[in-house]
Amino acid sequence: MNKLRILVADDHELVRHGIRGILRARRGWRVIGEASNGQEAVEKKHKLKPDVAILDVSMPNLDGLQATRQIREASPNTKVVVLTMHESDQMVHRVLEAGALGYVLKSDLAANLVKAVKDVSAGRLFLTPRVSDIVLKGFLNSADQTDPATQTRARPTPREVEIIRLLAEGKANKVIAANLGITIRTVETHRARIMVKLGLHSLAGLLHYAIRQKIVTLPDPSE
């Protein structure tokens, strides 16, 4: 069994201790490092090369969103779970746009952290169930007339659908290129055309479109 290497970053030692306790029960999972701020998390990511980084959104020196961006840019294979106290759709948008695949409310930490780490390590999106409800009832379940792609009757090609799926799953351009047997430049061209065709302006918007069109699905919290 391949061991799952996990980095934990939170400015409260008690929270880090609680996270270690939750993860310790999983066979093959190992917390290989801890950080008390975002800058330290980025530095330790370079040294330790974790598979998953669990980051508090509110940390000194460098917040969790900035740390997520830097970690994802430097190491696309490191998946990120963000911890937060906020349930707003604005925060969901910011977290997804930063490149995280997991969104866990601190109030739901004990119930959802293990599944979040399991899902994101496999390249799947995880949203705390209460957050999933916000997403689904808000911009993802908005009326068709608010969907730019519906307004223009744009339809992605089968190749574009595959690229949308991989982007929505958090895959980096070079990973998509390797999976599809095309160049990174071709992926970038497809991505730019997709955004223009669908009238989208961000990766978070692309993810919303992918879920609404059932190209990817939100996780079932009951599983």
Secondary structure by P-SEA (a helix, b strand, c coil): cbbbbbbbbcccaaaaaaaaaaaccccccccccccccaaaaaaaaaaccccbbbbccccccccaaaaaaaaaaacccbbbbbbbccccaaaaaaaaaacccbbbbcccccccaaaaaaaaaaccccccaaaaaaaaaccccccccccccccccccccaaaaaaaaaaaacccaaaaaaaacccaaaaaaaaaaaaaaaccccaaaaaaaaaaacccccccccc
